[in-house]
Amino acid sequence: MWVSHLSLTDIRSYPDVRIDLQPGVTTFVGRNGQGKTNLVEAIGYVATLGSHRVASDAPLVRFQTEQGIIRCSVTAHDRDVLVEIAIIPGRANKARINRSPVPRVRDVLGLLRVVVFAPEDLALVKGDPSDRRRFLDELLVQRTPRLAGTIADLDRVLKQRSALLKSAAVARRSAGEEMLRTLQVWDEQLAAVGAEIIVARLELIDELSPPAVRDYAFIAQDPALLELSYASSLEPVLGERLPRASRDRSDWIAALLHAIQERRDEELNRGVTLVGPQRDDLAIRLGPIPAKGYASHGESWSIALALRLASFDVLRADGEDPVLILDDVFAELDVTRRERLALRLAGATQVIITAAVDADIPAGLSGSRFRVEAGTVTHDV
């Protein structure tokens, strides 16, 4: 899989830019603030419908313009696909595939797969559980696009259920039984949707763990064993009754419903949903020690790189390489980690790199090179 063409209209700093790309290694070189990351961010957006830099879409649209458009030509499975996404702040985004409109923007998911390495990846180790949940869920959606709908369903259920809980104080006084019946409907929906997401995450961690362990050992040259596991918010409630080893959705539905009942009074008193996959985490350990709070800066970088490389292996196992994007990563790494990462990337179908200076790029990653300056992109001849 590879991106053969990228064009942006009113995206970030670019009123209009068009770039032809080739398989192999492509590097965008330029000082900070010149627009390099804006290019790879747009490619990543086509694959995930999100940015690795910001949480909302609005900053992607050029200041004082009504919408921004990303066009990306993708070659995969011996066919070419043109994906176009219009980002419209304050309104629903729109998308087209091969110039034909699609009913939902998320219908483009799966046409392009990417793995993005970026300085923000340290949050996978040092950040909040939400950073690690996002990592898992974005990878899940790239592999199985229909799960985007399941995750959207979870957000909808949580909003409805939390709104009901917030009104519980009045409801319990005036119509307690009716309120509880309504809440039970949302409990069942939360359990059904939540169980599907939990099982999908568990299966993904099963696949991620072996390559992540190998890649950490290779990048860090560290004998400490990397360990990934799923930290369920149900464990403090259910203890030994938690179906840790189960990959059966019905077991997790039962566990969620049980935990919901156990925390019913607390949820009603606090007016917030306390049970579900929105409170879970990816637990990362080096040997017996939690990585968060204990891993050194170098160890944290090696863990983050191992997680991204393992993501590449998981996506590659489905038949084609995803596009690899390395956004100003080499400047963050020491020489040894740079060289080991470059060795690990050898042979990937397409690698797209951004760097402030040529010296940051390992010699083993030579290829096509573009210069980026003040929003102008020129190809080195």
N, C-alpha and C positions, 0 to 999 in steps of 0.2 A: 504494500500500500504506500502511495506517495502523493504529495500535492504537486500538481504540475503548473498551477497558476493561482495567484492571489491578487485580487483587486479590492481596494477599500475606497469608499466614498463617504466623506465626513465621519470618519472613524478616528477618534483621538486627535492626533496632530495632523492628520492627512485629509486635505480636501479631496484629493484624488491621487492614487498610486496604483501601478500595475506592475507585477513582477512575475516573470516566468522562472520556474524552478525545475530542477532535475533530480533524479535519484542520487544517492550518495550523500556526501557532506556539503552543506551550504552554510556559510558563515556571514552574518551581518556585523560589521565592525564600525564602531563610532563612539564618540565620547558620550558620557551619560547625558540624558535629556534630549538626545537627537531623534529619537523615535524608533530605536531598534526593537524594544520590547513590545511596542504597539503592534508590530507586524506579527510576532509569534503569538501574542495574546489573541489576535483575531483568528489565527489558525486553531488555537486551543478552544476558542469559543464555538467554532463550528462543530467540534467534536463533543463538547460537554454542555453547551448553552450556558456557560459561566466563565468568569475570568479567574485566573490564578492570583490576581492582584487586588480586586475589589469585590464586595459582596453584591452590589447591585449593577444593573445594566447602564444606568444613566451616565456615569462617567466615561463610558466608551464612545458616546456620541459627541462629535466636535462641538465646542462651545458656541452657543447661539445658532445652532441648526436644529431642525425639527426631527431629523432621523439620520441614522447612519446605516450604510449597506456594506455587508461583507459578501464577496463572491469568491468561491473556492472551487477549483477543479480538482477532482480526486480520481486517481487511477487505482482501481482495486478489482481483484478477481477478473482481470483481463477486460474490464470495461471502464469507460470514463463517465463520471457523474459531475454535473455542475450543481453546487449547492449555493443558494442565495438566501441571506437572512437580513431582513430590515429590522433594526433596533429602533423602537419608537418610544421615547420616554413618556410616561403617563398614559400609554395606550398599549394594547396587545401587540407584540411583535408579529411579524409575518415571515413566511418562508416559501421558497420555490425550489423544486427539484427538476433539473433539466427544463427550466423556464415555466414549469407548470405549478400553480399554487397548490399548497397542501393544506388540509384542514387545520392541523396543529403544528406549531413550530417544532415540537418534540418528534415529529415524524422524520426529521433529518437525522436523529440520533442513530448511530451505528454505521452511517455512510463513511465517516472518517473516525479513526481511532488515533489518539495521541497519548503519549506519556510526557509530561512536562516536569523538568527539573528546574527549580528556581530557588533563590535565596529564602523565599517564604517557606521552603520545605522544612526548615528547622522547627516550625510549629508542629510538625508531625511528632516530634519528640518532646519539645519544650512547651507546646501550646495547650489549649484547653481540649477537653474531650470532643467538642464540636469540630475541631480541626481534623481529628482522626476519623470521626464519623463521616465527614465530608469526603475524605480520602477513600474510604471504603465504598461509599454510595456512588461517587462519580465513577469508580472502576466498575462497580456492578452495572450501572446504567450503560456504560460503553459496551460491556459484554452482552447484556440483556436489556435492550432499550425499553421493553414493556415495563420494567421496574420503575421507570420514570413516572409512570402513571400510579404505581403503588405508593411511591414516596409522596407524590402529590396528594393521594388519598389520605395518607397519614397526616399531612399538614392540615387538610380539611377537617378530618375527624378531631384533631387536637384543638383546632380553633372552635369548633362547635361544642366540644365537650368542656373546654375551659370556660367558654362563655356561660354554659349551663351551671358549672360549679361556682362561678362568681356570683350568680344570682341565688345560690343555694340558701343563704341565710334567710332571705325573705320567703323563698319557696317552701322551706321546711316548716315555717310557721303557718303559711296559708294553704299549701297544697302539697304536703310532704310526700304522700304516696304517689301522686301523679308525677312529681319531680323525679322520684326514684325510679319509676317505670321508664320515664324518658331517658334517664341517665343509663339505665341498663341497656337500652338499645345502642347507645354510643359505646358502652363498655364492650359489647359484643363486636362492634365494628373495629374498635381499637385492638382487640385481641386478634381478630382475623388478619387485619392489615399488618399489625405489629409482628405477628408470628411469621408471616411471609418474609418480612425484611430481616428479622433475626436469623432465620434459617439460611437465607441467602448470604448474609454476612458470615455466618459460621462456615459455610461451605467455601466461601472465598478465602477466609483465613486458612483453612485447610490447604488450599492450593498455593497461597502466598508463602506459607511458612518455609517449606524446603528451599526454594530459591533464595528467599531473604536470608536464611541462615548461611547459605553458601556465599552469597554476595557480600554479606558483612565480613565474613572471614577473609575473603579475597581483597576487599577494599581496605579494610582496617589492619589486616595482618595481626589480628587479635585472637587469642585462644578462647576468650570468653564466648559462651554460646548465646546467640541471640534467640529470644523466645517471644512468640506472638500468641496471644490468647484473647478470648472475648470476655470482657468484664461486664456482666449483666447487672443492671440496676435491681433485678429481682432477687439477687443472691442474699442481701441482708434480710429480706422478707421471708424467703422460702428456705434458705439454708441448704440442707442436704436434699430437700425435695426438688431443687432446681434441676431440670433435665439437661445438665451440661453436655453430655455426650450425644444427646439425641439430635438428629437432623430431620425429625418428623414434625411437620407443622402442627399436627393435632396436639402433640405433647406441649408445644409452646403456647398454643391457644389456651389449654387448660391451666398452664402455669401463669399466664398473664391474667386470666379471669380470677384465679385464686389470689394473686397478689393485689389485684384491684379491690377485692372484697376485704383483704387484710388492711388495706390503707384507706378504706372508704371514709372513715370519720376524719382522718387527717386531711384528705383531699377536700372534704366538705368544709372543714374549718379554715383551710388555707386558700381555697378557691383556685386550685391549680392541679393539673394532671401530674401525678408523681410516678406513674408506672408507664413503661413502654420503651421502645428502642431509641426514642429521642433523648434518653438519659443514659444510654450505654456507652462503652468506651472500647478502644483497642488497647489492650494492656501490652506494654513492651518492656522486656527485661533483658539485662545482660547478666547471664548466670543467675544468681539468686537476688540481684539488686534491680529495683525499678529504674528504668532509663531516665524517666522524668525526675529532675531534681538531683540526680546522681551522676549521670553520664557527663563526661567532659565535652568541651566544644568539638574536639576532633571526633570523639566517639559518636556524638549526636549527629554530626554530618555523615559519618559512615552509615549510621542506622537509616537516616533519611535517604541516602543514595541506594542502600540495599532495598528499601521499600519500593522505590521507583523502579529499580532494575527488576525486582520480582514482579512488579506490575507489567513490565514489558514482556516477561516470560509468560505470564498468565494470558495476556492478549495474543501473543504470538502463537500460543498453543492452539488457537482456534483456526489457524491456517495461514495468516499473513502477518507480517510485521506491522505494528503500529508506527506512526511517525514519532520520532524522538525529538523533543525540543529541549535545549539546554540554554536557559536564559540567564546570562551573567553568572553562571555557576563556577566556572574555572577560577575566577578572581577570588572566590571564597575558599578555595582548596589549596592545600600545600602541594608541592611538586609530586610527591609520591601518590597522593590520592588522585591528582590530575591524570598521571600516567596510567594508573590502574583503571580509572574510569574509562579512559580512551581505549584501552585494551578490551575492556568489557563491551564497548559499543561497536567494535570492529565487525563488519559484515551486516549491520542493520541496513534495511532498504533505504531509508532516508533519515538523516540526522540534520537538524537545523539548529545552529548555534548563534547566540549573540555574545559579543565581547567588546570591551572598551578599547583594547589594544591587541594587535596581532600576537604579542608575546604571551598573552594569556592562553592561547590555543595550543594544545599539545601537537607536536609534529606529526603524530599518527593520524590526525584528523584534518589533513589537507583536503582541499576540494574547491568548489566554486566559492567566490568571495565577493560580497557587495559592501560598498561604503555607504554609510548613512550619516548625513549631515544636514541639520536644520530641516528635516522632513523630506530631503531629496535622497533618493536611492539610486546609486550608480553601480554598474557591474564592472569589476576589475577585468581588464582584458589581458 
